[in-house]
Amino acid sequence: MKHALRDAGLSALIALGLFTPLIGLVTESGDHGLELRARPIAVVVVVSLVFLGRLLMLTRAARIAVPTLAGPSPAMLRAGRAVAPMLLVFAVLLPFGGSRYYVDLATLVLTYIMLGWGLNVVVGLAGLLDLGYVAFYAVGAYSYALIAEHFSLGFWTCLPLAGILAAFWGVLLGFPVLRLRGDYLAIVTLAFGEIIRIVLINWVSLTHGPNGITGIPRPTLFGLAFSMDGGEGTFAGFFNIEPETIQRVIFLYYVILGLALLTNWFTLRLRRTPLGRAWEALREDETACRSLGINVTNTKLTAFAIGAMFGGFAGAFFATRQAFISPESFTFIESATVLAIVVLGGLGSQLGVALAAIIMVGGLELLRSFLSFLADQMGSELFAGIANELPLYRMLVFGVALVVVMVLRPRGMVSTRTPTATLAPLGGSA
């Protein structure tokens, strides 16, 4: 116990030195410019949480026996099979019972789920650490915006083109990193993401630079536009109903839901093919993969290309939903967020990625909304202040969540899944 207390005290001391300038000091506008204000209570709370968390972790590690490699229990498997259909039913019925706020939030969550499933092909299945996935997200968004601007093509025509162009850039990224592994691969992919962002900022004649691209056309439903004028050729005019903004919001929600389900179905089918098994072999041991005669070059390039394609699809949807894009929307923070979702959910787990995206993206927003509600009901400035500053500490929350999950469940929230290939028992049928 003395060792645990000493270790927890040392962790609290490190946290005190780290979080005092980050959380304990804040700048505010005053009569004579910016003023520095101290927040000792916030520092005490964070340091206390670090001390208690480290102490609980050490005491728990001392009590728990060495874990075995046994698989999940039958009850856990049955529960896992029930969660996915329940989430699907909830997603389909959400627009009928939720307000616009929840539909917009669910649309954002589904976008990150789709990005997570695309990155899961590269990181979870092929084992290639990619820190520049936001580059393909940006390529898809700008491809759709530029093609629609210069050639007057619609969303459904540009969507496959955006995916193809993103896949092409994925192959271009794959060639320089064929001989790289681990940290070196991560550094190169990170540089690729930053190169794309800097090019978007400086190529003003094509991308409009920091000003971005506006007036990106919205998708249509069989040629029916979701316009507020309600005239001929619009969704409201065709069905003779009152035009409302919520109609377009719900339609966009179902578009990203369909794209996400298509991504899920495609990757699940693909991982059962010889290519999917080659990805898993590459993830486990590249040297052994080569010795088995697997073409490692093609295996890596296809992983980058397919993962980038889904990122391009998500980028095209992001562009049409926002009707405006700029390089500030495609920073490294987006790559880190998607990678955190994949790691937290469990590498190679489709359900885990979906659950992690719901918790990390939707959970934080719902928490902020709940704190704002409590502040309004109770008239509490404390809850109002926490709700206003919660977005500023989003990455800090991500980091804490990563540490907690890596300690409690090193393989992610959903760390087991059905193997794509299994050996039949001795004497049984193949």
C-alpha positions as CSV (number, residue, x, y, z in Angstrom):
1,M,0.0,0.0,0.0
2,K,2.9,2.4,0.7
3,H,4.3,1.8,-2.8
4,A,0.9,2.6,-4.3
5,L,0.5,5.8,-2.3
6,R,4.0,6.9,-3.2
7,D,3.4,6.2,-6.9
8,A,0.0,8.0,-6.8
9,G,1.6,11.0,-5.1
10,L,4.3,11.2,-7.7
11,S,1.6,11.0,-10.4
12,A,-0.3,13.8,-8.7
13,L,2.8,15.9,-8.5
14,I,3.5,15.5,-12.2
15,A,-0.2,16.4,-12.9
16,L,0.2,19.5,-10.8
17,G,3.1,20.7,-12.8
18,L,1.4,19.8,-16.1
19,F,-2.1,21.1,-15.6
20,T,-1.3,24.3,-13.6
21,P,-0.5,26.3,-16.8
22,L,-3.0,24.5,-18.9
23,I,-6.1,24.6,-16.7
24,G,-5.2,26.7,-13.7
25,L,-4.5,29.9,-15.7
26,V,-6.9,31.5,-18.1
27,T,-6.9,34.8,-20.0
28,E,-9.9,37.1,-19.9
29,S,-10.7,40.4,-21.5
30,G,-10.4,43.2,-19.0
31,D,-10.4,47.0,-18.9
32,H,-6.7,47.2,-19.9
33,G,-6.6,44.3,-22.3
34,L,-6.1,40.6,-21.5
35,E,-5.9,39.7,-17.9
36,L,-4.6,36.4,-16.3
37,R,-7.0,34.8,-13.9
38,A,-6.1,31.8,-11.7
39,R,-8.4,28.8,-11.2
40,P,-7.0,26.8,-8.2
41,I,-10.2,24.8,-7.7
42,A,-10.0,23.3,-11.2
43,V,-6.3,22.4,-10.6
44,V,-7.2,20.7,-7.3
45,V,-10.0,18.7,-8.8
46,V,-7.8,17.5,-11.7
47,V,-4.9,16.6,-9.5
48,S,-7.2,14.8,-7.0
49,L,-8.7,12.8,-9.9
50,V,-5.2,11.8,-11.1
51,F,-4.2,10.8,-7.6
52,L,-7.3,8.7,-7.0
53,G,-7.3,7.2,-10.4
54,R,-3.7,6.1,-10.1
55,L,-4.3,4.7,-6.6
56,L,-7.3,2.7,-7.8
57,M,-5.4,1.4,-10.8
58,L,-2.5,0.2,-8.7
59,T,-4.8,-1.5,-6.1
60,R,-6.8,-3.1,-8.8
61,A,-3.7,-4.4,-10.5
62,A,-2.6,-6.0,-7.3
63,R,-5.8,-7.8,-6.7
64,I,-6.5,-9.1,-10.2
65,A,-4.9,-12.3,-11.3
66,V,-3.0,-12.7,-14.5
67,P,-5.6,-12.6,-17.3
68,T,-6.0,-15.6,-19.6
69,L,-6.5,-15.7,-23.3
70,A,-9.9,-17.3,-23.1
71,G,-12.5,-16.0,-25.4
72,P,-15.6,-14.1,-24.5
73,S,-18.4,-15.9,-22.6
74,P,-21.5,-17.1,-24.5
75,A,-23.6,-14.4,-22.7
76,M,-21.3,-11.7,-23.9
77,L,-21.5,-13.0,-27.5
78,R,-25.3,-13.0,-27.4
79,A,-25.3,-9.5,-26.0
80,G,-22.9,-8.4,-28.8
81,R,-25.2,-9.9,-31.5
82,A,-28.2,-8.0,-30.0
83,V,-26.5,-4.6,-29.8
84,A,-25.9,-4.1,-33.5
85,P,-29.6,-4.7,-34.6
86,M,-30.8,-2.5,-31.7
87,L,-28.5,0.4,-32.8
88,L,-29.7,0.0,-36.4
89,V,-33.4,0.1,-35.5
90,F,-32.7,3.1,-33.3
91,A,-30.8,4.9,-36.1
92,V,-33.6,4.3,-38.6
93,L,-36.4,5.5,-36.2
94,L,-34.5,8.5,-34.7
95,P,-35.7,11.2,-37.1
96,F,-39.4,10.3,-36.3
97,G,-39.0,11.0,-32.6
98,G,-36.1,13.4,-32.2
99,S,-35.7,17.1,-32.7
100,R,-33.5,18.7,-35.3
101,Y,-30.7,19.0,-32.7
102,Y,-30.6,15.3,-32.2
103,V,-30.8,14.6,-36.0
104,D,-27.9,16.9,-36.7
105,L,-25.9,15.3,-33.9
106,A,-26.7,11.8,-35.2
107,T,-25.6,12.9,-38.6
108,L,-22.3,14.1,-37.2
109,V,-21.8,10.8,-35.3
110,L,-22.6,8.8,-38.4
111,T,-20.0,10.8,-40.4
112,Y,-17.3,9.8,-37.8
113,I,-18.5,6.2,-37.8
114,M,-18.0,6.1,-41.5
115,L,-14.6,7.6,-41.2
116,G,-13.7,5.2,-38.4
117,W,-14.8,2.2,-40.5
118,G,-12.7,3.5,-43.4
119,L,-9.6,4.0,-41.2
120,N,-10.3,0.6,-39.6
121,V,-9.4,-1.0,-42.9
122,V,-5.9,0.5,-42.8
123,V,-5.2,0.4,-39.0
124,G,-7.4,-2.3,-37.7
125,L,-7.1,-4.9,-40.5
126,A,-3.8,-4.2,-42.2
127,G,-2.0,-2.9,-39.1
128,L,-0.7,0.3,-40.9
129,L,-0.6,3.3,-38.6
130,D,-2.1,6.2,-40.5
131,L,-2.0,9.7,-38.9
132,G,-2.9,11.5,-42.1
133,Y,-6.3,10.1,-42.8
134,V,-7.9,13.6,-42.9
135,A,-6.1,14.1,-46.2
136,F,-8.4,11.7,-48.0
137,Y,-11.4,13.3,-46.2
138,A,-10.2,16.6,-47.6
139,V,-9.6,15.2,-51.1
140,G,-13.2,13.8,-51.2
141,A,-14.7,17.1,-50.1
142,Y,-12.7,19.3,-52.5
143,S,-13.1,16.9,-55.4
144,Y,-16.9,17.1,-55.1
145,A,-16.9,20.9,-54.5
146,L,-14.6,21.6,-57.5
147,I,-16.3,19.2,-59.9
148,A,-19.7,20.5,-59.0
149,E,-18.4,24.1,-59.4
150,H,-16.7,23.7,-62.8
151,F,-18.8,21.0,-64.4
152,S,-22.2,21.6,-62.8
153,L,-22.6,18.0,-61.8
154,G,-24.8,16.8,-59.0
155,F,-24.0,15.0,-55.7
156,W,-24.8,11.5,-56.8
157,T,-22.7,11.9,-60.0
158,C,-19.7,13.3,-58.1
159,L,-19.9,10.9,-55.1
160,P,-18.2,7.9,-56.9
161,L,-15.7,10.3,-58.5
162,A,-14.7,11.7,-55.1
163,G,-14.2,8.2,-53.8
164,I,-12.1,7.2,-56.9
165,L,-9.9,10.4,-56.6
166,A,-9.4,9.8,-52.9
167,A,-8.4,6.1,-53.6
168,F,-5.9,7.4,-56.2
169,W,-4.3,9.6,-53.6
170,G,-4.3,6.7,-51.2
171,V,-2.3,4.7,-53.7
172,L,0.1,7.6,-54.2
173,L,0.6,7.7,-50.4
174,G,1.1,3.9,-50.4
175,F,4.1,3.8,-52.8
176,P,6.5,5.9,-50.6
177,V,5.7,4.0,-47.4
178,L,6.0,0.5,-48.8
179,R,9.2,-0.1,-46.9
180,L,8.3,1.8,-43.7
181,R,6.8,0.3,-40.5
182,G,5.7,1.5,-37.2
183,D,6.7,5.0,-36.1
184,Y,8.3,5.9,-39.4
185,L,5.1,5.1,-41.3
186,A,3.1,7.2,-38.8
187,I,5.4,10.2,-39.4
188,V,5.2,10.0,-43.2
189,T,1.4,9.7,-43.1
190,L,1.2,12.7,-40.7
191,A,3.4,14.7,-43.1
192,F,1.1,13.7,-46.0
193,G,-1.9,15.0,-44.2
194,E,-0.2,18.3,-43.5
195,I,1.0,18.6,-47.1
196,I,-2.5,18.3,-48.4
197,R,-3.8,21.0,-46.0
198,I,-1.0,23.4,-46.9
199,V,-1.6,22.8,-50.6
200,L,-5.3,23.6,-50.1
201,I,-4.3,26.9,-48.4
202,N,-1.8,28.1,-50.9
203,W,-3.3,26.9,-54.2
204,V,-5.7,29.9,-54.3
205,S,-6.5,29.8,-58.0
206,L,-8.0,26.3,-57.6
207,T,-9.2,25.9,-54.0
208,H,-9.8,29.6,-53.2
209,G,-7.3,29.3,-50.4
210,P,-8.3,30.1,-46.8
211,N,-11.6,31.6,-48.0
212,G,-12.8,28.1,-49.0
213,I,-15.5,27.2,-51.4
214,T,-19.1,28.3,-50.9
215,G,-22.4,27.5,-52.6
216,I,-21.8,23.7,-52.8
217,P,-24.9,22.1,-54.2
218,R,-27.1,19.9,-52.0
219,P,-28.1,16.4,-52.9
220,T,-31.5,15.7,-54.5
221,L,-34.0,12.9,-54.2
222,F,-34.6,11.6,-57.7
223,G,-34.1,15.1,-59.0
224,L,-36.3,16.8,-56.4
225,A,-34.5,19.6,-54.7
226,F,-35.1,20.4,-51.0
227,S,-35.8,24.1,-51.6
228,M,-37.8,26.4,-49.4
229,D,-39.7,28.1,-52.2
230,G,-41.8,24.9,-52.7
231,G,-42.2,25.4,-56.4
232,E,-42.1,22.9,-59.2
233,G,-39.2,20.4,-59.1
234,T,-38.9,20.6,-55.4
235,F,-39.6,17.9,-52.8
236,A,-42.3,20.0,-51.1
237,G,-43.9,21.0,-54.4
238,F,-44.0,17.4,-55.7
239,F,-45.7,16.0,-52.6
240,N,-47.8,19.2,-52.1
241,I,-46.6,19.9,-48.5
242,E,-45.3,22.9,-46.7
243,P,-41.5,23.2,-47.3
244,E,-39.5,23.0,-44.1
245,T,-35.8,22.9,-43.3
246,I,-36.1,19.7,-41.3
247,Q,-37.0,17.8,-44.5
248,R,-33.5,18.4,-45.9
249,V,-31.9,17.7,-42.5
250,I,-33.7,14.3,-42.3
251,F,-32.8,13.5,-45.9
252,L,-29.1,14.2,-45.3
253,Y,-29.3,12.0,-42.2
254,Y,-30.6,9.1,-44.2
255,V,-28.0,9.7,-46.9
256,I,-25.1,9.3,-44.4
257,L,-26.9,6.4,-42.7
258,G,-27.0,4.6,-46.1
259,L,-23.4,5.5,-46.9
260,A,-22.3,4.2,-43.4
261,L,-24.2,1.0,-43.8
262,L,-22.8,0.5,-47.3
263,T,-19.3,1.0,-45.8
264,N,-20.0,-1.6,-43.1
265,W,-21.4,-4.2,-45.5
266,F,-18.5,-3.8,-48.0
267,T,-15.8,-4.1,-45.3
268,L,-17.4,-7.1,-43.7
269,R,-17.7,-8.9,-47.0
270,L,-14.2,-7.8,-48.0
271,R,-12.5,-9.1,-44.9
272,R,-13.8,-12.6,-45.6
273,T,-12.0,-12.6,-49.0
274,P,-8.4,-13.7,-49.6
275,L,-7.5,-10.0,-49.6
276,G,-9.0,-9.5,-46.2
277,R,-7.1,-12.5,-44.8
278,A,-3.9,-11.1,-46.4
279,W,-4.5,-7.8,-44.5
280,E,-4.8,-9.7,-41.2
281,A,-1.6,-11.7,-42.0
282,L,0.2,-8.5,-42.8
283,R,-1.0,-7.0,-39.5
284,E,0.3,-9.9,-37.5
285,D,3.7,-10.3,-39.0
286,E,4.9,-8.8,-42.3
287,T,7.9,-11.0,-42.5
288,A,5.9,-14.2,-42.1
289,C,3.4,-12.7,-44.6
290,R,6.2,-12.4,-47.2
291,S,7.4,-16.0,-46.5
292,L,3.9,-17.3,-47.3
293,G,4.1,-15.8,-50.8
294,I,1.7,-12.9,-50.2
295,N,2.3,-9.9,-52.3
296,V,2.9,-7.3,-49.6
297,T,3.1,-4.4,-52.0
298,N,-0.4,-5.0,-53.5
299,T,-1.8,-5.8,-50.0
300,K,-0.6,-2.5,-48.6
301,L,-1.7,-0.5,-51.6
302,T,-5.2,-1.9,-51.6
303,A,-5.6,-1.2,-47.9
304,F,-4.6,2.4,-48.4
305,A,-6.8,2.8,-51.5
306,I,-10.0,1.2,-50.0
307,G,-9.6,3.1,-46.7
308,A,-9.0,6.4,-48.6
309,M,-12.1,5.7,-50.8
310,F,-14.4,5.6,-47.8
311,G,-12.8,8.7,-46.5
312,G,-13.5,10.4,-49.8
313,F,-17.1,9.4,-49.7
314,A,-17.4,10.9,-46.2
315,G,-15.6,14.1,-47.4
316,A,-18.1,14.5,-50.3
317,F,-21.0,14.2,-47.9
318,F,-19.4,16.7,-45.5
319,A,-19.1,19.2,-48.3
320,T,-22.7,18.8,-49.5
321,R,-24.0,19.0,-45.9
322,Q,-22.1,22.1,-45.0
323,A,-22.4,23.8,-48.4
324,F,-19.0,25.3,-47.5
325,I,-15.5,23.9,-47.0
326,S,-12.2,25.4,-46.1
327,P,-8.8,24.0,-45.1
328,E,-9.5,24.7,-41.5
329,S,-12.0,21.8,-41.5
330,F,-9.2,19.3,-42.2
331,T,-6.6,19.7,-39.6
332,F,-4.6,17.0,-37.7
333,I,-7.2,17.1,-34.9
334,E,-9.6,15.3,-37.2
335,S,-7.1,12.5,-37.9
336,A,-6.4,12.2,-34.2
337,T,-10.1,12.0,-33.4
338,V,-10.8,9.3,-35.9
339,L,-7.7,7.3,-34.9
340,A,-8.8,7.6,-31.2
341,I,-12.2,6.3,-32.1
342,V,-10.7,3.2,-33.9
343,V,-8.3,2.5,-31.0
344,L,-10.9,3.0,-28.3
345,G,-13.5,0.8,-30.1
346,G,-11.0,-2.0,-30.8
347,L,-8.8,-2.6,-33.8
348,G,-10.7,-4.5,-36.4
349,S,-14.1,-4.3,-34.7
350,Q,-16.9,-2.7,-36.6
351,L,-19.3,-2.6,-33.6
352,G,-16.5,-1.2,-31.4
353,V,-15.8,1.7,-33.7
354,A,-19.5,2.6,-33.9
355,L,-19.8,2.5,-30.1
356,A,-16.6,4.6,-29.6
357,A,-17.9,7.2,-32.1
358,I,-21.2,7.4,-30.3
359,I,-19.5,7.9,-26.9
360,M,-16.6,10.2,-28.0
361,V,-18.5,12.4,-30.4
362,G,-22.2,12.2,-29.3
363,G,-21.5,11.7,-25.7
364,L,-19.5,14.8,-25.2
365,E,-22.1,16.9,-27.0
366,L,-24.9,15.4,-25.0
367,L,-23.0,16.0,-21.8
368,R,-22.5,19.7,-22.8
369,S,-26.2,20.0,-23.5
370,F,-27.1,18.3,-20.2
371,L,-24.9,20.7,-18.3
372,S,-26.4,23.7,-20.0
373,F,-29.9,22.4,-19.1
374,L,-28.8,22.0,-15.5
375,A,-27.4,25.5,-15.5
376,D,-30.7,26.9,-16.9
377,Q,-32.8,25.0,-14.4
378,M,-30.7,25.7,-11.3
379,G,-29.2,29.0,-12.2
380,S,-25.7,27.6,-11.6
381,E,-22.8,29.5,-13.0
382,L,-20.6,26.5,-12.3
383,F,-22.5,24.2,-14.7
384,A,-22.7,27.0,-17.3
385,G,-19.0,27.6,-17.2
386,I,-18.2,23.8,-17.5
387,A,-20.6,23.5,-20.4
388,N,-19.0,26.5,-22.2
389,E,-15.4,25.3,-21.7
390,L,-16.0,21.6,-22.4
391,P,-15.3,21.9,-26.1
392,L,-11.9,23.5,-25.3
393,Y,-10.9,20.4,-23.4
394,R,-12.2,17.8,-25.9
395,M,-8.8,16.5,-26.8
396,L,-7.9,16.3,-23.1
397,V,-11.0,14.2,-22.6
398,F,-10.0,12.0,-25.6
399,G,-6.5,11.5,-24.0
400,V,-7.9,10.6,-20.6
401,A,-10.3,8.2,-22.2
402,L,-7.5,6.6,-24.2
403,V,-5.4,6.1,-21.1
404,V,-8.4,4.6,-19.1
405,V,-9.3,2.2,-21.9
406,M,-5.7,1.2,-22.5
407,V,-5.4,0.4,-18.8
408,L,-8.7,-1.4,-18.4
409,R,-9.2,-2.9,-21.9
410,P,-5.9,-2.8,-23.8
411,R,-7.5,-4.1,-27.0
412,G,-10.4,-1.7,-27.0
413,M,-14.0,-1.7,-25.8
414,V,-14.9,-4.6,-28.2
415,S,-11.7,-6.6,-28.3
416,T,-13.0,-9.8,-29.8
417,R,-14.7,-10.6,-33.0
418,T,-15.5,-13.7,-35.1
419,P,-12.3,-14.8,-37.0
420,T,-12.6,-14.6,-40.8
421,A,-11.1,-18.1,-41.0
422,T,-11.1,-20.9,-38.4
423,L,-9.8,-24.4,-38.3
424,A,-12.3,-27.3,-38.0
425,P,-11.8,-29.6,-35.0
426,L,-9.7,-32.7,-35.5
427,G,-11.8,-35.3,-37.2
428,G,-14.6,-32.9,-38.1
429,S,-15.6,-31.6,-41.5
430,A,-13.7,-28.8,-43.1
